[in-house]
Amino acid sequence: MKKLYVLTGLILLAQVCAACSCITKSLEKNYQESSQVAVVKVVKINYDPNNDALLILNVETINQLKGKKSTKYKTDALFYKNPTKAGITGKYDCVFDIKVGSTWILFASKNDGLPYFQYCSYSTDNKQRISKIIAEIKNFTT
């Protein structure tokens, strides 16, 4: 019986740990598949009026690395705006915790007219990673 409890616990732990795992593509492949890649500063965050599960970020572009410059991007929300309406607990896994004033490198593709970026991309607000990613992009685009 004790083995059954341990086995059940391990299975549940594996499912929790795998909940946010991504099949990571190479940086070059991710760059190629993105319509827009930019370093931006987040100036405002709002929920998408048509979808409580999405955020619309107003940004200032610092460095446009690929595609057309955009002042707005979409991404998944950390929390639903109206969780009871959605009939869920209200919190997403596998999303970014984005703050106004933060600087990001975004790998985005169009979604309902706006560029959309997701957790399983090279998008990050880690300044050291941003610098390394830009250097690597320059290596394969020049």
SENU-314500 format. One line per field, with one value per residue (C-alpha): x, y, z; residue in three letters; residue number from 1. Coordinates in Angstrom, 3 decimals. Each point is the difference from the previous one (the first is absolute). Layout:
% SENU-314500
X	(X / ...)
Y	(Y / ...)
Z	(Z / ...)
type	(Ala / ...)
seq	(NUM / ...)
% end
This chain:
% SENU-314500
X	(0.000 / 2.854 / 1.494 / -3.329 / -0.012 / 3.589 / -0.692 / -3.151 / 1.913 / 2.765 / -2.483 / -1.780 / 3.313 / 1.091 / -3.230 / 0.432 / 3.628 / -0.866 / -2.826 / 2.324 / 2.494 / 0.569 / 1.428 / 2.697 / 0.926 / 3.384 / 0.367 / 0.541 / -3.164 / -2.015 / 1.331 / -0.885 / -3.541 / -0.679 / -1.374 / 1.294 / 2.933 / 0.581 / 1.428 / -2.728 / -0.830 / -3.484 / -1.822 / -3.575 / -1.818 / -3.725 / -2.171 / -1.188 / -3.638 / -0.949 / 1.826 / 0.550 / 2.889 / 2.150 / 1.894 / 0.721 / 3.330 / 0.706 / 3.733 / 2.791 / 2.335 / 3.650 / 1.415 / -1.978 / 1.901 / -2.519 / -3.305 / -2.153 / 0.135 / -3.080 / -1.195 / -2.226 / 0.516 / -2.226 / 0.920 / -1.729 / -1.063 / 1.398 / -3.487 / -3.397 / -1.793 / -3.269 / 0.916 / -3.462 / -1.490 / 2.514 / -0.847 / 3.621 / 2.360 / 1.166 / 3.726 / 1.873 / 3.156 / 2.715 / -0.347 / 2.164 / -0.404 / 0.370 / 0.433 / -0.333 / 3.479 / 1.649 / 2.097 / -0.582 / 1.188 / -3.128 / -0.291 / -3.474 / -2.338 / -3.310 / -3.130 / -3.261 / 1.922 / 2.475 / 3.346 / -0.338 / 2.795 / -0.168 / 1.810 / 1.669 / 2.014 / 3.288 / -1.876 / 1.530 / 0.561 / 3.360 / 2.472 / 2.979 / -1.974 / -1.257 / 3.601 / 1.050 / -3.032 / 0.667 / 3.643 / -1.045 / -2.601 / 2.664 / 2.188 / -2.550 / -1.561 / 3.200)
Y	(0.000 / 2.345 / -0.588 / 0.965 / 3.337 / 0.714 / -0.920 / 2.153 / 2.911 / -0.295 / -0.086 / 3.100 / 1.793 / -0.846 / 1.452 / 3.229 / 0.323 / -0.656 / 2.538 / 2.813 / -1.932 / 1.139 / -1.753 / 2.556 / 0.900 / 1.422 / 3.764 / 0.154 / -2.032 / 2.109 / 3.159 / -1.325 / -0.942 / 3.360 / 2.832 / 2.564 / 0.066 / 3.116 / 1.313 / 2.087 / 1.850 / -0.669 / 3.283 / -1.206 / -3.314 / -0.653 / -3.059 / -0.695 / 1.215 / -3.023 / -2.664 / -0.027 / -2.425 / 2.402 / 3.181 / 2.841 / 1.680 / 3.544 / 0.246 / 2.291 / -1.716 / 0.175 / -2.221 / -1.524 / -3.133 / -1.458 / 0.980 / 3.063 / 2.182 / -0.298 / 2.046 / -2.832 / -3.704 / -2.768 / -2.747 / -2.348 / 1.510 / -1.286 / 0.358 / 0.014 / 3.313 / -1.768 / -3.515 / -0.890 / 0.917 / -2.342 / -2.725 / -0.593 / 0.729 / 3.257 / -0.629 / -1.268 / -2.030 / 0.530 / 3.745 / 3.041 / 2.313 / 3.273 / 3.336 / 3.554 / 1.457 / -3.348 / -0.590 / -3.111 / -1.662 / -1.318 / -2.719 / 0.513 / -1.037 / 1.563 / -0.962 / 1.818 / 2.914 / 0.526 / -1.720 / -2.760 / -1.553 / -2.975 / -1.698 / -2.644 / 2.484 / 1.729 / 3.040 / 1.124 / 2.974 / -1.310 / 2.733 / -2.356 / -2.424 / 2.871 / 1.049 / -3.581 / -0.580 / 3.204 / -1.038 / -3.469 / 1.460 / 2.255 / -3.079 / -1.797 / 3.024 / 1.632)
Z	(0.000 / 0.842 / -3.479 / -1.574 / 1.854 / -1.012 / -3.633 / -0.079 / 1.515 / -2.591 / -2.862 / 1.293 / 0.529 / -3.542 / -1.384 / 1.976 / -1.076 / -3.641 / -0.027 / -1.065 / -2.050 / -3.558 / -2.992 / -0.610 / -3.543 / -0.782 / 0.208 / -3.765 / -0.734 / 2.453 / -1.678 / -3.467 / 1.058 / 1.687 / -2.117 / 2.483 / 2.394 / 2.067 / 3.233 / 1.636 / 3.193 / 1.410 / 0.642 / 0.618 / 0.523 / -0.566 / -0.326 / -3.528 / -0.039 / -2.141 / 2.020 / 3.792 / -0.420 / -2.056 / 0.776 / -2.378 / 0.669 / -1.157 / -0.631 / -1.094 / -2.452 / 0.960 / -2.757 / -2.892 / -1.034 / -2.471 / -1.563 / 0.264 / 3.118 / 2.213 / 2.966 / 1.324 / 0.649 / 1.399 / 2.416 / 2.423 / 3.321 / 3.287 / 1.491 / -1.661 / 0.365 / 0.913 / 1.226 / 1.271 / -3.375 / -1.636 / 2.535 / 0.972 / 2.866 / -1.542 / -0.401 / -3.037 / 0.009 / -2.590 / -0.440 / 0.628 / 2.977 / -1.911 / 1.756 / -1.306 / -0.520 / -0.715 / -3.120 / -2.111 / -3.152 / -1.718 / -2.640 / -1.433 / -2.795 / -1.027 / 1.963 / -0.799 / -1.487 / 2.843 / 0.497 / 2.613 / 2.064 / 2.291 / 2.834 / -2.156 / -2.041 / 0.646 / 1.342 / 3.291 / 2.276 / 1.237 / -1.061 / -0.258 / -2.165 / -2.172 / -0.742 / -0.792 / -2.224 / -1.980 / -0.509 / -1.180 / -2.388 / -1.523 / -0.565 / -2.159 / -1.729 / -1.294)
type	(Met / Lys / Lys / Leu / Tyr / Val / Leu / Thr / Gly / Leu / Ile / Leu / Leu / Ala / Gln / Val / Cys / Ala / Ala / Cys / Ser / Cys / Ile / Thr / Lys / Ser / Leu / Glu / Lys / Asn / Tyr / Gln / Glu / Ser / Ser / Gln / Val / Ala / Val / Val / Lys / Val / Val / Lys / Ile / Asn / Tyr / Asp / Pro / Asn / Asn / Asp / Ala / Leu / Leu / Ile / Leu / Asn / Val / Glu / Thr / Ile / Asn / Gln / Leu / Lys / Gly / Lys / Lys / Ser / Thr / Lys / Tyr / Lys / Thr / Asp / Ala / Leu / Phe / Tyr / Lys / Asn / Pro / Thr / Lys / Ala / Gly / Ile / Thr / Gly / Lys / Tyr / Asp / Cys / Val / Phe / Asp / Ile / Lys / Val / Gly / Ser / Thr / Trp / Ile / Leu / Phe / Ala / Ser / Lys / Asn / Asp / Gly / Leu / Pro / Tyr / Phe / Gln / Tyr / Cys / Ser / Tyr / Ser / Thr / Asp / Asn / Lys / Gln / Arg / Ile / Ser / Lys / Ile / Ile / Ala / Glu / Ile / Lys / Asn / Phe / Thr / Thr)
seq	(1 / 2 / 3 / 4 / 5 / 6 / 7 / 8 / 9 / 10 / 11 / 12 / 13 / 14 / 15 / 16 / 17 / 18 / 19 / 20 / 21 / 22 / 23 / 24 / 25 / 26 / 27 / 28 / 29 / 30 / 31 / 32 / 33 / 34 / 35 / 36 / 37 / 38 / 39 / 40 / 41 / 42 / 43 / 44 / 45 / 46 / 47 / 48 / 49 / 50 / 51 / 52 / 53 / 54 / 55 / 56 / 57 / 58 / 59 / 60 / 61 / 62 / 63 / 64 / 65 / 66 / 67 / 68 / 69 / 70 / 71 / 72 / 73 / 74 / 75 / 76 / 77 / 78 / 79 / 80 / 81 / 82 / 83 / 84 / 85 / 86 / 87 / 88 / 89 / 90 / 91 / 92 / 93 / 94 / 95 / 96 / 97 / 98 / 99 / 100 / 101 / 102 / 103 / 104 / 105 / 106 / 107 / 108 / 109 / 110 / 111 / 112 / 113 / 114 / 115 / 116 / 117 / 118 / 119 / 120 / 121 / 122 / 123 / 124 / 125 / 126 / 127 / 128 / 129 / 130 / 131 / 132 / 133 / 134 / 135 / 136 / 137 / 138 / 139 / 140 / 141 / 142)
% end
